[in-house]
Amino acid sequence: MKVMDEVNQFFTENIAPPHKIISVRKHKEEDREEKQEGWKAMVEVIEEKEYMKKYANDQMIGLYEVFLDKDAEITGFSRISLRYRSDLEEQQSS
């Protein structure tokens, strides 16, 4: 799927390789004058893996929301939560 390939490539080059792409779905942005169709993906990324390993801490998992246009070009992303890998509940990022 082109959307998943684009998300994988973007995160690998700019943030960190994705741990998991947990969802991809069609998305309509209605905040503007025009309705723009595209995609929304949710991605889990292991944050600062080497640092956490060096200090024997549990890995941190960041959950990112990613928006893509209808041509599968990434138009925006943000980290919406952060948690220790062993935690069941997410901690909201600031």
Salt bridges, closest charged atoms under 4 A:
GLU29 OE2 - ARG32 NE 3.07
GLU44 OE1 - LYS20 NZ 3.96
GLU44 OE2 - ARG83 NH2 3.43
GLU47 OE2 - ARG79 NH1 3.67
GLU65 OE2 - LYS40 NZ 3.08
